[in-house]
């Protein structure tokens, strides 16, 4: 019998000072049995860093949603869809291959990858030249120590505060706080 995904709920109070975006987001994350807490929390961080695009791209008339993730490689880890059903922003985390990223660039207006893990530099050296031609793609690096620290915030029911200022995200719960400073690779 196949194992089922574990459902996590997050109430995210977001203050993105850099972009003048302030909102509360009620989010549901399905964690695949083979997905780690670290990867799940990086998905949440990626959405928090890009949440302002709901206002910037869709003028507030769109919807953020987490995809099937590891269950469906053709589905984004998170996406912003406007009221017409058009994918405006496609988010991936980890170290995806070039062909699925090229396919994502053909399906969405913009694609963002948030690479994490200690092997991200090796992945980037091997794939950077293949991704350079994708003009809709941005690739960001989250340092391994920072992504690993996110695990302490993972709970089945999360109350989180996120502040984005000067390109840095601070994600806090009642128990802990983690600062993430993503580095843009492409």
N, C-alpha and C positions, 0 to 999 in steps of 0.2 A: 504494500500500500504506500502510495506517495505521501510524503510529508507536505503539510499545508503551510502557507505563508503565515507569519505572525504579524498581527495588526498592531501598529503603534499610532497613537494620537498625539498631535503636538499643537498646542496653542502658542503661536509665535507673535509676540508683540514687537514689531519692527520699526525702528527709527533710523532711516537712511538719510543722514544729514548731508552727505555728499550730493544726493539727488533730490532732496526736499520731499522724500516719500515717507509717509507715516501711516501705518496700517496694522491691523490685527488680522492674522490668517489662521483659520482652523484647518489643520492639515491631517490627512490620513496617509500613513506609509505602510505598505505591505512589505515586510522583510522576508525575502525568499529564504528557504532553509539553508542554502549555501552562502547567503550574504552575511557579512560580518556587521557588527554594530558600527564599526568604523566607516564602512562604505555607506551604510544607511544614513549616518550622520553627515557624511560629505554630501550626499544628495540634498539633505536639508540645508546645508551651508550654501550649496550652489544656488538653490532657489532663493535663499535669503539675499545673496549677493546680487541676484538678477531681478528680484521682485519689483523694483522700481520700473521695470520695463512695462508692467501692466499699465502704468500711467503714461510713460514716455511713448510707447508704441501704440497702445490700444485706447488711450485716453480714458482708462478705467473700464472700458467695455470689452473685457476678455476674461479668461479663466486660466488659473494655474492648476496643473494637475500632475501628480506623480504617475509615471507609466508602470508597466508591468516589470520593467527593469530586467533582471537576470532571467525571468520567465519567458521573455519575448525579445530577442535581439533586434527586431525591427521597430520596437517601441522605445521612445526616449525615456531616460531616467526621470525627467520632468519636462514639461512643456507649457508654453503660453499659447493659447488658442484664442483668436478673436471671435466675435459673435457670428461671423460667417462660416466658422469651422476651419479657417486657414491657420496653419501652424506658423506663428510669428517667431517663436524662439524654441529651440531644441537644446536640451541640456543633457550631457553625458558625463559620467564620472568614471574614473579608473584609467585604463590604458587600452582604449578601443583600437581596432584595426582601421586601416585607411579606407577600405572599400565601404564598410558601413557608414563611415563619416561622410564619404562622397555622396552616398545615397541620401543621408540625412540632409546634406546641403541642397539636394534637389527637391526635398520635401518641405523645407522650412526656409523662412527669410534669413535666419541667422542660426548658427550652431555654436555652442560653447562647450568645451571640454574642460573638466576640472580633474587633472591628474594628481594622484596622491600615492603614497606608499614609497618605500625606500628604493624600489626599482624604477621609479618614474623617469629618472635621468637616462637610464639605459634605454627604456622604451622611446623616449624623445629623440635620442641620438639615432636610433634606427628608423624612425618614421618621419622626422622633421622634413626631409626633402620631398617625401611623398605628399605631405599635407600643405606644402607651401603654395601650391596652385589653387587651393580652395579658398576663394576670396570671402566666402560667407562664414568662415571658421575662425574662432579665437581659441587658443589653448592657454590654460592657466595652470600653474603648479601650486599645490598646497603642500608646504613642507611636512614631511612625515611625522615629526614630533608633534606638530599642531593637529594633524588629522588623528593621530593616536590619542591625543588628549581629549578629543571629542567623545570617546567611549564613556567617560565618566558622566556625561550628560544624558546618555541613552536610558530611557525608561519607557514602559508601555504607555504611560500617560505623562506627557511632558508639558510643563509651563515654562516657556523660554522667552527671554528678552534678547533682542538682537539690535546692536547699534553698529552702523557703518559710518565711519568717519576717517577721512584721509586715506581711503583705500583699504582700511583695516576693519574687519568684522570682529566684534566682541559678542560672543554668545554666552548667556548666563542662565543658570537655574538657581533655585534656592540653595543648592549644595555646592556649586562650582561655577567657574567662569573660564572660558577659553578664548584666546585671541588668535585670529587667523589673518595672516597677511599674504594673500595670493600674489604670485609673481607671474606676469604675462610672458609667455614664450612666443606666441604668435598672435 
